[in-house]
Amino acid sequence: MPPGADTFKVPGAQPAFIPSFDIRETPDAYVFEADMPGIQLEDLEINLTGNRLTVHGKRESTAQREEGNFFTMERSFGVFTRFFNLPDGADPSRIKADLENGVLTIAIPKTPEVQPRKISVSHGKHKHSEVSQGSQDAPEAAEARA
């Protein structure tokens, strides 16, 4: 063993692979992204039950442990499961997932009710007194006109 190599070696310890996710909200969707290098498509499973999104998978070691002496093993491998509760307004019927170049992207569109919509503003067409005329909901306006 090279001098100092035992400083890096942690006997019997191998960290589990747990992918970290970035979750962002866009005007029309919730987007989940995670780096998943070395994960094969057949080793990845995504499920939705109610509003709970589950991402389950495994990352297998690429090294043959019988060959050579390892001085340190810092890369992590293993089985993982991540759970996420989706917010109200997520449209589960239109979820799309993509694994490309080791990056998993899950896009969950928003329902139209929670998507922002632009409200047009008119100039001088609707004045408060015109809207209130004949309205039974605004007795003060009727008294002011009398």
PyMOL commands that set and color helices and strands:
alter all, ss='L'
color gray80, all
select helices_A, chain A and resi 5-7+41-43+92-94+112-114+128-132+139-145
alter helices_A, ss='H'
color red, helices_A
select strands_A, chain A and resi 21-25+29-35+44-49+52-59+78-85+96-100+103-109
alter strands_A, ss='S'
color yellow, strands_A
deselect
rebuild
show_as cartoon
